[in-house]
Amino acid sequence: MTAPNTNVEKQARNHRGPLWGIMLCFVFVAVLTVGWLVFYGDEEPGDDVGTDTNPQVTAPVEQTAPAGDATTAPAND
């Protein structure tokens, strides 16, 4: 069976807006992808080694003896 009323020009005119919206979405996603590749793709592998500037991570840990340790108790002679 065929459709009783087919007007291709009218259908093309009615679908123009959604098709433009879909194309704009594809362009937007392509721009985001290229931007992501440029932003994250220019780093060499291993560039971030030793660049952590968080003082809580890079500060040396002080070594303290636990409270009942024989090495910290004064010697009784």
N, C-alpha and C positions, 0 to 999 in steps of 0.2 A: 504494500500500500504506500502511496505517496502522500505527502502533506498537501492539504487542500489549498493553502495559501502560502506560497513561497515568493518572497520579494527579497532577493539577495542584497539589493542596494539598501533597503530599509534595515535589514539585519546587520549589514556592515556598519551603518551609521549608529545603530543602537549598541554595538559592541566596541565602538571606537574608544570610549572612555576607559572601560576596564582593561582593554588591551594596552593602552598607554600607561595605565597604572602598573600593570605587570612588567612592562618594559622598564619603567622607572625603578621598580624594585630590583630588577636584575642589574641595572646600571649601579644602583646604590650598593648592592652586595659586591659587585666587581670592584668598585672604588675602595670599599672597606677591606677587601682581600688584598688588593695591591698595597694599600697603606700598611696593613699588618705585615706583609712580606718585607716591605721596605724598613719598617720600624724594628722588627725582630730579626730580619735576615742579614743585617750588615755586621753582626757580631761574629768574631772568630770563635771557634770552640775553645773553651778554657779561658776566655777573657775575664771572667768574673771570679777567678781564683784569688782569694786573699783580699777582696775589695769590700768585705763586710765591715762597716763602720759602727756597728752596734756595740757600745762599750760594755754591755752586759755579756756579750759573746766573746769579745776580744781581750777583756781584762784578765790578767793572770789570776789564778785561784790561789788564795793563801792557804798554806798547809798548817793545820792546827792539830794538835794531838788530842785524842779524846780524854775526858776527865779521869780517869783512873789508870792512865798509862804509866808504866814504870820508868819510861825515859824522861818524863817531865817532873817526876817527884824528886825532891832534894835527897841527896845521899846522907844517911845517918851514920856517923862514925863513932 
